[in-house]
Amino acid sequence: MTTPADSSPFDPAAAHPPLVAILRGLPPPDAAAIGLALYEAGFRLLEVPLNRPGALEAVAALVAALPGDAWIGAGTVLQPEQVEAVAGAGGRLVISPNCDPAVIAAARGRQLWSLPGVATPSEAFAALQAGAHALKAFPAEAIAPAVLKAWRAVLPMSVPVYPVGGIVPANMAAYRAAGASGFGLGGALYQPGDPAAAVAARARAYVAAWAAAKRD
């Protein structure tokens, strides 16, 4: 079983706040402005899902625009070939909605951070056995804080777990108390066409909610 520090040249799990901006549909021309707005609000983890046009170009634009302590990557990574494309764009995060050992192995082979989606303890342990650095609890709407707390009773505490799906500032405290290491934030944070100032304001609300939340 691996841990987040295993043979990884950087450690996104050390990012504070540990919030992942999911920028689905981010147009490449908007990437620099949106990325810098998120960075200035405190975000250091950004992903662009690959199931929209221009995703790899947006990843490359974010990499070019943001300082080196921002960890950029792609979401909805479903195939090992896509891992190669993410690496080619300069991305360092490989995030998936599912647990595919081949994708995890490809990410580790390129020294990229692997964050697969899991919905059960069995999937969680399978992902760790395959080499995942962290776990995406997805969809969080179906994984209540009480369920996450039960997961935490059996999962290694060193493994980061990020609930994703339906996360808003108001429900972050309950998940953090149950053992969430961080969160992935999608449509409530960013929608294509949103002005950078609006995204920044939402980002600051998430950062404040994380800071206010307590973990048992």
N, C-alpha and C positions, 0 to 999 in steps of 0.2 A: 504494500500500500504506500502511496506517495503522500507527501505533504506539500503545501504551497511553496516551500523553499527549495524543493528538490531540483537541483541542476537548472535553476531558473536564473538568468542574468539580471532580472529585475523582479519586483514583488508588488503587483497591483494590490494585493491584499493589505499592504501597508498604507494605501491611500486614505487620507482623511479629509473630508468625510468619505466613507466607502459607498458612494452612490454612483451608479452607472447610468449615464444619459443614453437612452435608446432613441436614435435619431432616424426613425423610419421615414423614407422618402425624402431625405435631405438633398436638395439640389446642389450639385457641386459648386455653382457660383455663390451659394449662400453659406457654404461650409465655414469659411474663415470667420465671418461675422458671428454666426451662431456659436461656433466653437470658442471664440474668444469671450463671448458673453458668458458662456457656461464656465469657462476657466476663471474669469474674474469673480464669478459668484462662488467659486470654491470647488467646482467639479474637476476631477483629474482622470476620470474613467469615461470614455465615450465610445459608443459603438454605432455603426451604420448597418442595419440589416441588409442582406444581399438580395432580398426578394423584391427589390424595387430598382428601376433603371438608374444608372449612374452611381451605384453604391460604392464601387471600388474607386471611382474618381473622387467621390466625396471623402473617402478614407484618406486618399493621398493628399487632398487639399487640407484636411485637418492636420495631418502629420506635418505638412509644410508650414502651417500657420501657428501651431501651438508650441510652447516650450517643451523641452525634453522630458519634464516630469509629468507630462500628460500622456496617458496610455491610451492609444487609439486602436480600434479593431473593428471587427465585423460581427454581426449577429446573423441568425438564420443560416449558419454554415452547416451544410448538410452532406457535403462530399469532400473527400481528401483533396481533390483537385482544387476546390475552392480555398482550402487552406493555403495552397501554393500561391493562389492569386492574392490572398490577403497579405501574405508575406511580401509579395512583389510590390504591393502598394505601400509598404512600410508599416503595416499594421502589426500589433503585438498581442492582440486579444482575439481569441476564437471562441465565440459564444453560439450555442445551439439551443433549439427548443427540445431536443431529444438527446438520448445517450447512444452514440454510435462509436464503438471502440476504434474503428478505422479513422474517424475524424480526430479523436483524442490522440491516437498514435501519431497522426500526421502533424498535429499541432506540437506535440512534444518533440518530434523529429526536427522541427524548425525552430525549436526553443521559443515557441509562442505559448501564451497562457491559455489553458483549456478550461472552459466554463460550460459544461453541458447541462441540459435541462433534465431534471428528474422529478417524478411525481410520487414515488414510493420509496421506502427504505431499500427494497431490493434493487431498484434502479440506482439509488445513491451508492450502494456498496459496489455495484457493477461498474459504475463510472469511476470510482476510486481505484478499483482493481485495474482498470484500463489505463490509469495514469492521470485522471483529471486533477487539476490543481484546486478547484473549487466547485461548488454545486449551485445550480440555478433551480430554485424550488418553483416549479412552473406547472400549471398556472396557479398563482398564489390565491386566486379566488376560491380554489378547491382545496387549499392547504391552509386551514385556519391556524391562528397562533397556537391553539392547544395541540394541533397535529404537529406543528414544528417543534414544540416543546418535547413531544414524545420522540421525534426523530433525534433531537439533541441528547436524549438519554442514552442512545446507542451509537451515534456517530462520534468519531474522534473530535474533540473540541478544537483541535488545531485546524480542522477543515472549515474554510469559510462557506457559509450558506447564504445565498442572496434570494429572497423572495422576489418574484417578478410577476406582474399582472394585477392591475387594480390597486396598486399602492398609491396612496395619497398621504399628505402630511398627517391627517387625522388618525390614520391606522398604523403609523410607523411605530409608535411607542409600544403597542401590544405585541407586535412582531419582534421588536428588539428585546423586550422582556422575556420572550419565549426563546431567544437565542439567535435571532437573525444577525449576521455579520455585516450586512449592508443590504442594499436594494437595487433593483433595476427599475428605471422609471421611463415609461413610454409616452403614450398619448396625452396623459395629464400634464406632462412637462413640455412636449414639443409636438407640433403638427406642421406639416409642410406649409410654407407661406407665412408662418408666424414671424412677426418682427423680433429682432434680437432683444430689444428692451423687454418685451413681454416674456420671452423665454428666461431672461435673466431674473426677472421678478419672481417667476415660479421657482426657479432654481434656488434663489435665496430662501424662499419659504420651505423648501425641502431641507436645505442645510440647517435652518433654524430648528425644524422639527426633529432632525437627527440629533442635534446638540441637546435638545430638551428631553429626549427619550432616555430612559434608564434601562439597563440590562440587569436581570437577576444574577 
